[in-house]
């Protein structure tokens, strides 16, 4: 890892997945600002698909942030991973759109300011981007979730909005989502980390802890889950109510 490369990546005015890929490359770079990770390695470090990693690397090359050279196995014509030299020369250039890629490079903003991430879509959705100081934490957070919960449920907003990881990609209700939606959701999860619950992968009903169930016209707070039962507190005594017979209410 090159500290210089990491610092330059943080100072660049790039946003979203394109900056995450740049940080991933910087994290692999040596003191000469060179590295040779595979697209698979880049995609895992940035928590994106391999196809997205390829598009973003091409974009970074187009705007002059890096130079790419093909490498071949010694004495053979078989190609191996590319070698990348980080130049950071294009971090202030005009945005360039790559077909089928929803990440747009922002205009120049001062370091440590809050910038905006704009997606080119039918709704022209604008997302508030993390401050520069938080971006490395954000990348580490994404990678940790992917490592810990690959092919597992890890959190939920409610019973109809469940987060999981499948083959390194963020899913909602077991469905893979596009790059634009994934970036929105990762930001939301990062800012609302209380939604993450390791026990949900064992029993989806853990998302209801803290909510209320109605029993004999009274509302009781769910304090735990035991197998197929909600645990509630009735007059300072813990009681178990069968989940299938319970109705979760707002309180």
C-alpha positions, 0 to 999 in steps of 0.5 A, a space after each residue: 500500500 502506498 500512503 501517497 497514493 491513498 492520500 492522492 485518491 482521497 484528495 481527488 474530486 471523484 465520487 461514488 463507485 469510481 472513487 471506491 475503485 480508485 481507492 482500491 487501486 491505491 490500496 494495492 499500489 507500491 511506492 512507484 504508484 503501480 499495481 497489478 490487481 485482477 478485475 476480480 480483486 478490484 471488484 471485491 475491494 470496492 464491493 461492485 461487480 466485475 463488469 462495473 469494475 471494468 467500466 470504471 477502470 476504463 473511465 479512469 484511464 480515459 480521464 487520465 487518472 491512471 495508465 493501463 498496460 497489458 501483462 503476459 505470462 513470461 515466455 507465453 502469449 497468455 495475458 495475465 492481470 494488467 499493470 496500472 500506474 496511477 497518475 491522478 492527472 485527470 481528477 479535475 477534468 470534465 466528466 466523461 460518461 461511459 455507456 451503461 455506467 451510472 457513476 458521474 464524476 463531479 465538478 471540482 470541490 475543496 478537500 474535506 467539503 461535502 460533495 454531491 453524487 448525481 446519477 443520470 436517470 429518469 428521476 435525476 436523483 441526487 444523493 448527498 456524498 460522504 465527506 472525504 474523511 469518511 470515505 475510507 471508513 465507508 469502503 472498509 465498512 462495505 468490505 467488512 459486510 461483504 466478507 462477514 455476510 456473503 450469501 447471507 441476510 445481514 439486516 432489514 428496514 422491515 419484513 418487506 425490505 431485507 438486505 443480503 449479500 450474494 456473490 459479493 453484491 448487495 441484494 434487497 429481498 434476494 434480488 440483485 440491484 443496479 449500481 445506482 440503487 446499490 450506491 444509495 442503499 450502501 450509503 443508507 446502511 452506513 448511516 443507519 448501522 443499527 439495521 444490521 443484525 447478525 441474528 436475522 440470518 438465523 431467524 428473520 423475526 429478529 427484525 421485530 425486536 423493539 416493536 410491539 405485539 397485541 395481546 388481549 387488547 394490550 400492546 407489549 414490547 418484543 424484547 427477544 426471540 426464542 425459537 418460534 416465540 416472541 419474548 415480552 415483559 408482562 408485569 416484570 415477568 417474561 412471557 413467550 408468545 408464539 410468533 405465528 399467533 402474534 400480530 406485530 403493531 406500531 405500538 
